[in-house]
């Protein structure tokens, strides 16, 4: 069952950074004096992964609620700046004896994050995108000061024609273990014709950022897509579990089909059917030393997202 919410306590220094960045954006807006073309986007997702067997014994399932809010506006004719907020709840249920420290290595995990998405064009064919963010990833009751991560994806792309953009990018993040991680990716948004398009999400959605999806236009506002993305979620554990103040991780490759309906009133619907393959759960102590890990069987999942743009 999903439990009562306890938001993490952000470091006051981070609020100073965020407020300063927003103030700089506001100053640039005032200087450029563009039209007040402010966009507000919001989405709500329900995700469920039924019970899957864990190697070595035991089973688990996962139910999640994900909320996203973002406001953007142009600060010049070539640059858009925004502010994003996300809050997610992951409810894990374990059954039977596992090799991850016993019966229940963790249960109620939440993610809270703030970001500043930026997209700009330079020259006639080039574009740059980044989204610096600060996130707290923690089990309910964990120390928020030890749960903070920060970093940004960044990409540079070249437009070869209308609806044909290709580039390279990297995600650069400091995780809950105080380690810097860099993962490269191909940034692509390529429409082959009126029906087919290959792209990857710049921002994290229900399955995570930087995956690849091939989409087919069915007609009458309906679209069908399929793709895959590597996911790795690390989070700080509480102080009373099998690994006090330790680290939990759930990783795997999510493959999916997505049915999208673009609503006439700006309200959209997405239905995901997929499976996580090569899934693995890992448990570490408070210093980041590995205590145990177990693979789990291919895990089907279903998700529904309602989103709107105002």
N, C-alpha and C positions, 0 to 999 in steps of 0.2 A: 504494500500500500504506500502511496505517496504521503509524505509526512509534512508537518508544518515547516514553513520556510524560514531560514535564517540567512540573511544576506551577509556576505563577507564585508570586512571593514577595510575600505581602500586606504592605502598610504596617502596622507595629506600631500606629500610631494607630487604624487601623480595627478592629483586634482589641479595643482598649480600648472603642471605641464599641459594638461588638457585645456584648461581655461585660457592659458597663454596662446595655445594653437588656435583655439576658436576665436580669440580676440584678434589674432593676426589675420585670420580669414575674414572677419568682419571688417577690419581696416582695409584689406584689399578690395573687398566688395564695395565699400564706400568710395574708394578711389576710382575704381573702374566704372561705377554707377551702371551696372547691367540691369535689365528688367528683373523684377522680383519673382523669378521663376522658381519658386520653392516646391520641391517634391517631397512627399511623405510616403514612406512605404512601411507596411507592417505585415507580419505573417505569423501563423500559429500552426504547429505541426504536432501530430500524435504519431508515435512510432512504437511498434511492438515486434519483438523477436521471440517467438515461442521457445519452449523448453528444448535445449540442446544438451547432448551428452558431453562430458568433459573426460579427456583421456586420464586414466588412473582412478576414475570413480567420481560419482556425483553428476549433477545436472544444474543448469541455470537458465533463467530467462531474463529478458530486459524490456522494460516499458519506459518510454521517454516522452516528455513534453518539452517543446522548443518554441521560444518566443523571440521574435526579431523586430526591431524598430529602427528606422533610418530616415534621416532628413538630409537632403542635399540641395544645393543651389549653385549656380554658376557665379564665379568671382571674376571672370573675364570671358572674352569670347572663345577662349580655348581651354579653360580650366574649370573643373567642378570639384567642390569640396563638401564633405558631409560629416555627420556625426551618427554613429550607430551604437545601439545598445542590444545586448542579448542576455537571455536568462534561460537556462536549460535545467531540467531535472531528470536524472537517470535512476530508475528504481530497479535494482538487481534483486532477484530471488534465487538463492542457492538451495539445492536439495541433496541430501546424502553427504557422506564423507568425501571431501576432496583432498587433493594433495597441496592445496593452497592454504595451509595452516589450519585445516579443520573444516567445520561445517559452513561457516559464512565469513569469507575474508573481508567483504565489505557489502554495503546495501544501498544506502541513499546517497547518491553523488549529484552535485550540482555545479553548473558552470555559469559564471557571471562575467560579462565582458563589456568594455567600452572601446570604440575604435574611431578613427578619422580616415575614411576613404577619400582618396585623392586621385583624380584622373585628369591628365592634361595632354594636349596635342602640341607638337612643335615641328616646325618645317611643314612641308606639304603632305608627308606620308608617314610620319612617325608619331607614336604615342607612348606615354609612360603612365603606369598605374601602380599605386601602393596603398596600403591600408594599415598603418601602425595601430597597434591595439595593446590593451592591458587586460588580462583575464585572470580570474581566480577559479581554480579547479580543485574541488575538495569534497570529501565525504562529510556528511552532516556531523558537526562537532569538531572538525579538524581546525588546526590553527591557520587562520587566514593569512598571516604574515609569511608562512611557509608554503602557501598554495598559489602564489602569484607567478604568472608567466607574462612575457611581453615579447614583442617583435613585430615583424611585418612581412607579408608577401610583397614582392616588387617585380614588375616585368617591363620590358621594352619591346614594342612591336612595330612592324612596318605594314602599312596598307598597300596592297598591290592593285586593288580595284575596290569598287564599292562592295561591301560585305565580304571582303577577302583580306583578313589580317592574320599575320603570323609573327611570332616572336619567341623570346626566351625569358624565363623568370626564375626566381628562387624565393623560397620561404626561409626567413632567418628569424629564429625564435630562441629565447632562453626558457627552458622548461622548469618544472618544479624541482628538479635535481640540481638546479643552478648550472646546467650545461647548455652551451650554445649549439644549436643544431641547424644545419643548412641542407635543404633539399631542393634540387633543381626541377623545373618543369617546363614543358612547352606551352606557350600561350597561343591559343588558336581560336579564331572565330571565322570560319570559312564556309560560305554558302556556295554549294556546287551548282545549284539551280533553284528554281522556285520551290522545289519539294525538299531537298536534302541540305542539311547544315551540320557541320562538326564544330563543337565549341567546348570550352570548359568554364565553370563558374569561377569568377575572380574572388568572390566572397564565399564564406562557408555557408552551405545550406544544410539540409537534413543529413546528407552523406559526407559533408566535408568539402574543402576547397581543392582546386587544381586537378580534378578528375577530367575524364574525357567522355563526351556524350554525342552520339549521332542521332539527329532528330529528323523525322519525316513529317511533312505537313499533310494531314489527312483531309483538311478542308472544313469549312464552317466553324472556324475557331478551335478545331481539335488538332493536337499534335501527339506523335508517339516517338519516344526516345529510348535509347538503350546505351549503357556504358558501364564504366567501372571507376573505382577510386580506392586508393590505399588510405586506411584510417588508422590512427594511433591516438588514443586518449590516455593520458597519464594524469593522475590526481593524487592529492595528499590524503592520507587516511587519518581517522580520528585517533585519540590518545588512549582508547580503551579496547581496541580490537586485537586481533592476532598479531599484528605488527604495529605497535603504537607509534603514531606519527610517521608511519611508513609510506610507501608509494604503491598504488595499484595501477595496472595498465591493461587495457583491452585493445587489441589490434587485429587487423585482418584486411582482406580485400573485398570490398562490397561491389557486387555486380547487380545490375538493376534494369528494369523496364519502367518507364515513366509515361503515364497518360496525362496530358495537359489540356485543360480547357480554359481558353482566354475569354473571360466574361465581357459582355458589352459595357457594363457599368464600372469596369476597372477592378472587379473582384475575380480572382483566378482560382482554379482548383488543380491540384496535382495529386495523382495517386501513384505510389511506388510499390512495385512488387520485385523482390530480389532475394539475394542470399549472400551471406558473408562466408568466404572460403579462406582457408589457411588461417583460421582464427586462433588467437592465443591469449591467455590470461597470465599475468605475471605479478608476483608479489615481491617487494623489496623492503628492506628495513629503512630506518630514518636517515641513514647515511647513503642510501642508494645502492647498497649491496644486495645482490639477488638472493632471495630466500627460496623461492619455488616458482615454477612456471608449468602450465599445462595447455596443450592444444585442445581445441574443441571441434566437434563435428561441424560440417557445413550447416549453417544456421539460416533458415529462411526468415524473411522479415516483410512487413507491410507498413506503409506510412501514408498519411493523408495530410496535405498542406493546404490551408486556406490563406490567400494573400491578397493584399489590396494596395493600390497606388492612388494617392489623393493629391 
